[in-house]
Amino acid sequence: MHHTMSLIAAMMFLFASACSPDDEPFVPSASAVGDITLTVGGHTFTATMEQNSTVEAFRALLPLTLEMSDLHNNEKYHNLAQSLPTNRTSVGTIHAGDIMLYQDNCVVVFYETFSTSYSYSPIGHITDTYNLKEALGDGTVSVNFSTANNQ
């Protein structure tokens, strides 16, 4: 049994080390649940949501349209008027399509992949990021977040 577990661990390490961080496909965590829709301009994106207290509080706000500002040419953000519960984790790498909460009130949609030392509370991930960067464009953009129940 121990030998089998060691073999599995070694195989997982080899497979994981064969991919660069930019090429890693999104794999929802075991706690991912449900979808939401982001609509920006004429584009619609589906995001798989995590299951945590941050997401529960965020879902309670939906439908929600946020005016999101650009920061560092890799993300759009909006500071909510209220605080949400946090589940901060040091993510290491942000992937294009990640939706996170920074601190306790800043909703962030990332459209570039990069390394970070910051901690975020995961909200979800856009499953198909084709045209995401183009849809979000330059400057401030209006993004609508909704569920199938409240579109």
C-alpha positions in Angstrom: 0.0 0.0 0.0 2.8 2.4 0.9 4.6 1.6 -2.3 1.4 2.3 -4.3 0.9 5.7 -2.6 4.5 6.6 -3.3 4.2 5.7 -6.9 1.0 7.8 -7.2 2.6 10.8 -5.5 5.7 10.5 -7.8 3.4 10.4 -10.9 1.4 13.4 -9.7 4.7 15.3 -9.2 5.9 14.5 -12.7 2.6 15.5 -14.3 2.4 18.7 -12.3 6.0 19.7 -13.0 5.5 19.2 -16.8 3.1 22.2 -17.0 4.1 25.8 -16.8 1.9 28.0 -14.6 0.5 29.8 -17.6 -0.6 26.6 -19.3 -2.4 25.0 -16.3 -6.1 24.5 -17.0 -8.5 25.6 -14.3 -9.6 22.6 -12.2 -12.4 23.5 -9.8 -11.5 22.6 -6.3 -13.5 19.9 -4.5 -15.5 22.7 -2.8 -16.6 24.4 -6.1 -20.3 24.7 -6.5 -22.7 26.3 -9.0 -22.2 28.9 -11.7 -22.7 32.6 -12.1 -22.8 34.6 -15.3 -20.7 37.7 -15.9 -22.0 40.0 -18.7 -19.8 42.8 -20.0 -20.6 44.6 -23.2 -22.1 42.0 -25.5 -20.1 39.2 -24.0 -21.2 36.6 -21.5 -18.9 34.5 -19.4 -19.7 31.6 -17.1 -17.9 31.2 -13.8 -17.8 28.2 -11.5 -18.1 29.3 -7.9 -16.3 28.1 -4.8 -18.2 27.0 -1.8 -17.3 29.2 1.2 -18.7 32.0 3.3 -17.3 34.7 0.9 -19.3 33.2 -2.0 -22.4 32.8 0.1 -22.3 36.5 1.0 -21.5 37.5 -2.6 -24.3 35.4 -4.0 -26.7 37.1 -1.7 -25.9 40.4 -3.5 -26.8 39.0 -6.9 -27.9 40.3 -9.4 -25.2 43.0 -9.1 -23.8 45.4 -11.6 -20.4 46.8 -10.7 -18.4 49.6 -12.3 -15.0 48.0 -12.3 -11.7 50.0 -12.7 -8.5 48.7 -14.2 -5.4 48.1 -12.2 -1.9 47.1 -13.4 -3.3 46.1 -16.8 -4.2 42.7 -15.5 -7.4 43.1 -13.4 -10.7 44.9 -13.0 -11.8 45.7 -9.4 -14.6 47.3 -7.5 -14.8 48.2 -3.8 -18.1 47.2 -2.4 -19.9 49.4 0.1 -20.0 46.5 2.6 -17.6 43.9 3.9 -17.9 40.3 3.1 -16.6 37.3 5.1 -13.1 36.3 4.1 -11.4 33.0 3.4 -7.9 34.4 2.5 -5.3 32.1 1.1 -1.9 32.8 -0.5 -2.7 31.8 -4.1 0.8 32.1 -5.5 -0.4 32.4 -9.1 -3.4 34.3 -10.3 -4.9 32.8 -13.5 -6.8 34.8 -16.2 -10.5 34.3 -15.2 -10.0 34.1 -11.5 -12.6 36.0 -9.5 -11.3 36.9 -6.0 -12.1 39.1 -3.0 -9.1 41.3 -1.9 -9.2 42.3 1.8 -12.9 42.2 2.7 -14.7 44.3 0.2 -12.8 44.5 -3.1 -14.1 42.2 -5.9 -11.5 41.5 -8.5 -11.7 39.9 -12.0 -8.3 39.0 -13.4 -7.7 38.9 -17.1 -4.0 38.1 -17.1 -2.0 35.2 -15.5 0.8 36.2 -13.1 2.6 35.4 -9.8 1.6 37.2 -6.6 2.5 37.2 -3.0 -0.9 38.7 -2.0 -3.7 36.7 -0.3 -7.2 36.6 -1.6 -10.5 34.9 -0.8 -11.4 32.8 -3.8 -14.9 33.4 -5.3 -14.7 31.5 -8.6 -13.2 31.1 -12.0 -14.4 32.0 -15.5 -14.3 28.6 -17.3 -13.7 30.0 -20.8 -11.6 33.2 -20.9 -11.6 33.5 -24.7 -12.1 37.3 -25.4 -12.2 38.1 -21.7 -9.4 40.7 -21.9 -10.9 42.3 -25.0 -14.4 42.4 -23.4 -13.1 44.1 -20.3 -11.2 46.6 -22.4 -9.3 49.6 -21.1 -10.4 51.8 -18.2 -13.6 51.4 -16.3 -16.2 48.8 -17.4 -19.7 47.8 -16.2 -19.9 44.1 -15.3 -23.1 42.4 -14.4 -22.9 39.3 -12.1 -26.0 37.1 -11.9 -27.2 33.5 -11.4 -29.6 31.5 -13.5 -32.3 32.3 -11.0 -31.9 36.1 -11.2 -30.8 37.0 -14.7 
